[in-house]
Amino acid sequence: MNRAERLTIAVTGSALFMVVLDNLIVASTLPAIQRSLHTSLSSLEWVLNAYILAFAVLMLTAAALGERYGRRRVFTAGVALFTLSSAAGALAPNAGTLIAARAVEGIGGAVIMPLTLTMMTAAFPAERRGAALGMWSAISGFGVALGPVAGGVLTDTLSWHWIFWVNVPIGIVVALAGARVLAAGRGAHERLDLAGVVLASAGLLGVVYATVRAEALGWTSAATLAAYAAGAALLGAFLWWERRSAHPMVPLRLFRSRAFLSANVANFLMAFAMFAGFLMLIQFFAHARGEGSLTVGLHTLFWTAMPMFVAPYAGRLGKRLEPAAVASGGLLLVAAGMLGLALIESPGTTALELAPAMVAIGAGIGLVIPNNAAAALGAVPPADIGKASGILSTSRQVGSVAGVSVGLAIYEASAGPGAGGVASGVSVVLFAAAAAAALGALAAGARLPALAPVPAPAVS
């Protein structure tokens, strides 16, 4: 590994770690924030939702901006925005200010996430791209593993404000280093697809907003159905426009590749299963077993720490075997682990008894992430890697939103009173997560049918 590759991993990996850590560290500290700001938990739901909405909706746009104006420049701007909004969150005097800061933080995260994948992939030659994706996945897994534990430690020893303050020094160092050491890569020099940006952002906003709010408003309520209808109509208009645009934000010809299409479907289903299952695991430990946030975080390490160890080797395994086959096997392992949890969970079940299933899930995720990304990005021309990274990140984030929202809806419909009722509701959601992971395995391995590929435009 040469010096440029090491510096790229250090800078983009630090930014990725900061963003991934922020996903779970905030969720684990909501009760402490609620007590400090003297507000309702329903209001604080938007501390999570504002971030999720901005993150999911704007990743495609951020990827397009990086290709148009330069990946290093847009990445550095995203890190600066994330850092400033984290400081604003730490200083927030009330829930409204905190929600606004989190929305801006989500915009910064939407810029950072796809560009870390793009720049890390572009920094390595094709024959060593699997190892680079393995490192990207390991860093992401480390952030996921540390999130719940770090949230509990910082809140118990200092205050909840420090879950935001911790981003500030990291962000400053990454922004300064990124401007100096990262390559100023970009995609084909073409006009920004402004109509595509507006239609995709508005359409995704409608669909994601409806999914996030459906539990509170009702899945068949007029507001939910109207938001879904508006989002679907706008996304339909987006597809119509992209077919006719000379410079599309999302080249639809990418989906003519069977490998790229299948990888995105598998990516969505993996994220659905992962987030629905993880949310229910926290629910089980906290409400069926009555354990504290720090203890819950430590228990979940059986799951969350495994991708960090498995992913680097998974990338190498994908070089020797077909990446899609390794990803499919990983999703089958996730499905088996989810099924194992669903079958043995009861209020008396201990963390050690659940550990084998959690280890299987974590190992499966470690196998899936680098190899699914390798299958997707390896199926597109080099000129399209930036846009393909944005699409892949968006499919994962939308799957995460669907997993949380649908998982909570299933839980609310199936859970009963007391610890036994909680465990029963959790098991039903875990069965659904297992089914989603199994479908993802089929998608990754079978390669969904697609049209014959068409040539990509040349890089100018």
C-alpha positions in Angstrom: 0.0 0.0 0.0 1.5 3.3 -1.0 1.5 6.6 0.8 -1.5 8.1 -1.2 -3.6 5.0 -0.5 -2.8 5.1 3.2 -3.6 8.8 3.5 -6.9 8.3 1.6 -8.0 5.5 4.0 -7.0 7.6 7.0 -8.9 10.7 6.0 -12.0 9.2 4.4 -12.1 6.4 7.1 -12.1 9.0 9.9 -15.0 10.8 8.3 -16.9 7.6 7.7 -16.4 6.5 11.3 -17.7 9.9 12.6 -20.9 9.6 10.5 -21.6 6.0 11.3 -20.9 6.5 15.0 -23.4 9.3 15.0 -26.2 7.0 13.7 -26.4 4.9 16.9 -24.8 7.1 19.6 -27.7 9.6 19.5 -30.4 6.9 19.6 -28.9 5.4 22.7 -29.0 8.8 24.6 -32.5 10.0 23.9 -33.8 9.4 27.4 -31.0 11.6 28.8 -31.7 14.3 26.3 -35.4 14.2 27.1 -34.7 14.7 30.8 -32.2 17.6 30.2 -34.4 19.5 27.7 -37.7 18.8 29.6 -39.5 17.7 26.4 -41.6 14.7 25.3 -40.1 11.6 23.7 -42.5 12.1 20.7 -40.9 15.5 20.1 -37.4 14.0 20.4 -38.3 11.3 17.8 -37.6 14.1 15.3 -34.0 14.3 16.6 -33.6 10.9 14.8 -36.1 11.5 12.0 -34.7 14.9 10.8 -31.3 13.3 10.4 -32.7 10.2 8.6 -34.8 12.3 6.2 -31.9 14.6 5.2 -29.4 11.7 5.0 -31.6 9.4 2.9 -33.0 12.1 0.6 -29.8 13.9 -0.3 -27.2 11.2 -0.9 -27.9 11.0 -4.7 -27.6 14.8 -4.9 -24.4 14.8 -2.9 -22.8 12.2 -5.1 -23.8 14.1 -8.2 -22.3 17.3 -6.8 -19.1 15.5 -6.1 -18.9 14.3 -9.7 -19.6 17.8 -11.0 -17.6 20.0 -8.8 -14.8 17.7 -7.5 -15.0 15.0 -4.9 -12.4 16.5 -2.6 -14.0 19.9 -2.6 -17.5 18.6 -1.9 -16.3 16.1 0.6 -14.4 18.8 2.6 -17.5 21.0 2.5 -19.6 18.1 3.8 -17.2 17.5 6.7 -17.2 21.2 7.6 -21.0 21.2 7.6 -21.2 18.1 9.7 -18.7 19.5 12.2 -20.5 22.9 12.6 -23.9 21.3 13.0 -22.5 18.9 15.6 -21.3 21.9 17.6 -24.7 23.5 17.2 -26.4 20.3 18.5 -24.1 20.3 21.5 -25.1 23.9 22.3 -28.8 23.5 21.6 -30.9 25.0 24.4 -34.2 23.3 23.4 -35.6 20.5 21.3 -36.4 22.7 18.3 -32.8 23.9 17.9 -31.5 20.4 18.3 -33.8 19.0 15.6 -32.7 21.8 13.2 -29.0 21.0 14.0 -29.6 17.3 13.3 -31.3 18.1 10.0 -28.2 20.0 8.9 -26.0 17.3 10.3 -27.9 14.8 8.1 -27.1 16.9 5.0 -23.4 16.8 5.9 -23.6 13.0 6.5 -25.3 12.6 3.1 -22.4 14.3 1.4 -19.7 12.3 3.3 -21.0 8.8 3.1 -21.1 8.1 -0.7 -18.0 10.2 -1.3 -15.9 8.1 1.2 -16.9 5.0 -0.8 -16.1 6.7 -4.1 -12.7 8.1 -3.1 -11.5 5.0 -1.3 -12.5 2.9 -4.3 -10.9 5.2 -6.8 -7.7 5.4 -4.8 -7.0 1.6 -5.4 -6.4 -0.3 -8.6 -9.1 -2.7 -9.7 -7.2 -5.8 -8.6 -7.0 -4.5 -4.9 -10.4 -2.8 -4.8 -11.9 -5.7 -2.7 -9.4 -5.1 0.1 -10.2 -1.3 0.0 -13.9 -2.1 0.3 -13.1 -4.5 3.2 -11.4 -1.7 5.1 -14.3 0.7 4.3 -16.7 -1.9 5.8 -14.5 -2.6 8.8 -14.3 1.1 9.7 -18.1 1.3 9.3 -18.5 -1.7 11.5 -16.3 -0.3 14.2 -18.4 2.9 14.3 -21.6 0.8 14.6 -20.0 -1.3 17.3 -18.8 1.6 19.3 -22.0 3.8 19.0 -24.2 2.4 21.8 -21.3 1.9 24.1 -19.8 5.3 23.5 -23.2 6.9 24.0 -23.6 5.3 27.4 -20.1 6.1 28.6 -20.2 9.8 27.5 -23.7 10.4 28.9 -22.9 8.7 32.2 -19.5 10.2 32.8 -20.0 13.7 31.2 -23.3 14.7 29.6 -25.3 14.0 26.5 -23.8 17.2 24.9 -20.5 15.3 24.4 -22.0 12.9 21.9 -21.9 15.9 19.6 -18.8 17.6 20.9 -16.8 14.5 20.1 -17.3 15.1 16.4 -15.8 18.6 16.5 -12.1 17.8 16.8 -12.4 14.8 14.4 -14.2 17.0 11.9 -11.6 19.8 12.0 -8.7 17.5 11.5 -10.4 15.6 8.7 -11.4 18.8 6.8 -7.9 20.3 7.1 -6.2 17.0 6.1 -8.7 16.2 3.3 -8.1 19.5 1.6 -4.3 18.8 1.5 -4.0 15.0 0.8 -7.0 13.8 -1.0 -7.0 13.5 -4.8 -9.2 16.0 -6.6 -11.0 13.4 -8.6 -14.3 13.9 -10.4 -16.5 12.1 -12.9 -17.3 13.1 -16.5 -17.5 16.9 -16.8 -21.1 17.6 -17.6 -23.9 19.9 -16.5 -25.6 19.3 -13.2 -29.0 17.7 -13.7 -31.0 20.3 -11.7 -34.4 18.9 -12.7 -33.2 15.4 -11.7 -31.9 16.8 -8.3 -35.3 18.4 -7.5 -37.4 15.5 -8.6 -35.3 12.8 -6.9 -35.0 14.8 -3.7 -38.7 15.6 -3.5 -39.8 12.1 -4.5 -37.5 10.4 -1.9 -38.6 13.0 0.7 -42.3 12.0 0.1 -41.6 8.2 0.4 -39.2 8.5 3.4 -41.4 10.9 5.2 -44.4 8.7 4.8 -42.5 5.6 6.0 -41.0 7.5 9.0 -44.4 8.9 10.1 -46.6 6.0 9.2 -46.3 4.4 12.7 -47.7 7.6 14.3 -50.2 8.6 11.7 -51.3 5.1 10.6 -50.2 3.2 7.5 -53.6 3.6 5.8 -54.2 7.2 7.0 -55.0 9.9 4.4 -51.7 11.7 5.2 -49.6 8.6 4.8 -51.2 7.5 1.6 -51.0 11.1 0.1 -47.3 11.3 1.0 -46.6 7.9 -0.6 -48.6 8.9 -3.7 -46.9 12.2 -4.1 -43.4 10.6 -3.6 -44.2 7.8 -6.1 -45.5 10.3 -8.7 -42.4 12.5 -8.3 -40.1 9.5 -8.6 -42.0 8.4 -11.7 -41.4 11.9 -13.1 -37.8 11.6 -12.2 -37.4 8.3 -14.1 -39.2 9.9 -17.1 -36.8 12.8 -17.0 -33.7 10.7 -16.5 -34.5 8.7 -19.7 -34.6 11.9 -21.7 -31.8 13.9 -20.0 -28.5 14.4 -21.9 -26.7 14.5 -18.5 -28.7 12.3 -16.0 -28.0 12.4 -12.3 -28.8 8.6 -12.2 -27.9 7.0 -15.5 -30.7 4.4 -15.9 -28.4 2.3 -18.1 -26.6 1.3 -15.0 -29.6 -0.8 -14.0 -29.3 -2.7 -17.3 -26.4 -4.4 -15.6 -27.8 -7.5 -13.8 -25.1 -7.4 -11.2 -25.7 -3.7 -10.4 -29.5 -4.1 -10.1 -29.2 -7.3 -8.0 -26.6 -5.7 -5.7 -28.9 -2.7 -5.0 -31.9 -5.0 -4.2 -29.8 -7.1 -1.9 -28.4 -3.9 -0.3 -31.9 -2.6 0.5 -33.0 -5.9 2.0 -29.8 -6.3 4.0 -30.3 -2.9 5.5 -34.0 -3.6 6.2 -33.1 -6.8 8.1 -30.2 -5.3 9.9 -31.9 -2.2 11.3 -35.2 -3.9 12.1 -33.4 -6.7 13.9 -31.0 -4.5 15.8 -33.8 -2.2 16.9 -35.6 -5.2 18.3 -32.6 -6.6 20.0 -32.2 -3.3 21.9 -35.9 -3.4 22.7 -35.6 -6.9 24.1 -32.6 -6.2 26.4 -34.0 -2.8 27.6 -37.7 -3.7 28.1 -37.9 -7.5 28.3 -34.8 -7.8 30.5 -34.8 -4.3 32.0 -31.1 -3.7 31.4 -29.4 -0.2 31.3 -28.1 1.5 28.1 -24.4 0.8 28.8 -25.1 -2.9 29.5 -27.3 -3.1 26.3 -24.4 -1.6 24.3 -22.0 -4.2 25.7 -24.3 -7.1 25.0 -24.8 -6.0 21.4 -21.0 -6.2 20.8 -21.5 -9.9 19.9 -23.3 -8.5 16.8 -21.8 -5.1 16.1 -18.1 -6.0 16.6 -18.1 -8.9 14.2 -18.2 -6.9 10.9 -15.1 -5.1 12.0 -13.1 -8.4 12.2 -14.7 -10.2 9.3 -14.9 -7.5 6.6 -11.2 -7.1 5.8 -10.9 -10.9 5.2 -14.3 -10.9 3.3 -12.8 -8.5 0.8 -10.0 -10.9 0.1 -12.3 -13.9 -0.1 -14.4 -12.0 -2.7 -11.2 -11.7 -4.8 -10.9 -15.5 -4.9 -14.6 -16.3 -5.3 -17.4 -14.4 -7.0 -18.3 -11.4 -4.8 -22.0 -11.9 -5.4 -21.7 -15.5 -4.1 -19.9 -14.4 -0.9 -22.6 -11.7 -0.4 -25.3 -14.2 -0.9 -23.8 -16.6 1.6 -23.4 -13.7 4.1 -27.1 -12.8 3.8 -28.0 -16.5 4.4 -25.9 -16.3 7.6 -27.8 -13.2 8.6 -31.1 -14.9 8.0 -30.1 -17.9 10.0 -28.9 -15.7 12.9 -32.2 -13.7 12.9 -34.2 -16.9 12.9 -32.1 -18.3 15.8 -32.8 -15.1 17.8 -36.5 -15.3 17.0 -36.8 -18.9 18.1 -35.0 -18.7 21.5 -35.9 -15.3 22.8 -37.9 -15.2 26.0 -37.6 -12.9 29.1 -35.3 -15.5 30.7 -32.9 -15.8 27.8 -29.5 -14.4 28.6 -27.1 -12.5 26.3 -24.7 -15.5 26.3 -27.5 -17.7 25.1 -28.2 -15.3 22.3 -24.5 -14.7 21.5 -24.1 -17.5 18.8 -27.0 -16.1 16.8 -25.7 -12.5 17.2 -22.2 -13.5 16.1 -23.7 -15.2 13.0 -25.5 -12.0 12.1 -22.5 -9.8 12.6 -20.2 -12.2 10.6 -22.8 -12.3 7.8 -23.0 -8.5 7.6 -19.2 -8.4 7.4 -19.3 -10.8 4.5 -22.0 -8.9 2.7 -21.0 -5.2 2.8 -17.6 -5.3 1.0 -18.6 -8.0 -1.5 -22.0 -6.5 -2.4 -20.3 -3.1 -3.0 -17.6 -4.8 -5.0 -20.2 -6.6 -7.2 -22.1 -3.3 -7.7 -19.1 -1.0 -8.4 -17.3 -3.7 -10.4 -20.3 -3.8 -12.8 -20.0 -0.1 -13.9 -17.5 1.8 -15.9 -14.9 3.9 -14.0 -16.6 7.1 -15.1 -19.8 6.0 -13.3 -18.3 4.9 -9.9 -19.3 8.2 -8.2 -22.9 8.0 -9.3 -23.0 4.2 -8.6 -21.7 4.8 -5.1 -24.5 7.4 -4.5 -27.2 4.9 -5.7 -25.8 2.1 -3.5 -25.7 4.3 -0.4 -29.2 5.5 -1.1 -30.6 2.0 -1.5 -29.0 1.1 1.9 -30.3 4.2 3.7 -33.9 3.8 2.4 -33.7 0.1 3.4 -32.7 1.3 6.9 -35.6 3.7 7.2 -38.0 1.0 6.0 -36.5 -1.5 8.5 -37.0 0.8 11.4 -40.5 2.0 10.4 -41.9 -1.4 9.3 -40.2 -3.2 12.2 -41.8 -0.8 14.7 -45.2 -1.2 13.1 -45.0 -5.0 13.3 -43.9 -4.8 16.9 -46.7 -2.4 17.9 -49.2 -4.8 16.3 -47.8 -8.0 17.8 -46.4 -7.1 21.2 -48.3 -7.8 24.4 -48.1 -6.5 28.0 -45.2 -7.2 30.3 -41.8 -8.7 29.5 -43.4 -11.8 27.8 -45.4 -9.6 25.5 -42.3 -7.6 24.6 -40.3 -10.7 23.8 -43.2 -12.1 21.7 -43.4 -8.9 19.6 -39.6 -8.8 19.2 -39.7 -12.4 17.9 -42.3 -11.6 15.2 -40.1 -8.7 13.9 -37.1 -11.0 13.9 -38.9 -13.5 11.8 -39.7 -10.7 9.3 -36.0 -9.7 9.3 -34.9 -13.3 8.6 -37.3 -13.4 5.7 -35.9 -10.1 4.3 -32.3 -11.4 4.6 -33.2 -14.6 2.9 -34.8 -12.7 0.0 -31.7 -10.6 -0.2 -29.5 -13.7 -0.5 -31.6 -14.8 -3.4 -31.3 -11.4 -5.0 -27.5 -11.3 -4.5 -26.9 -14.8 -5.8 -29.5 -15.1 -8.5 -28.6 -11.9 -10.3 -32.0 -10.3 -11.2 -32.8 -10.2 -14.9 -32.0 -7.0 -16.6 -31.6 -5.5 -20.1 -28.4 -5.7 -22.1 -25.9 -3.0 -21.0 -25.3 0.0 -23.1 -21.9 1.8 -23.4 -21.0 4.4 -20.8 -20.0 7.9 -21.9 -16.3 8.6 -22.2 -14.6 10.6 -19.4 -13.5 14.0 -20.7 
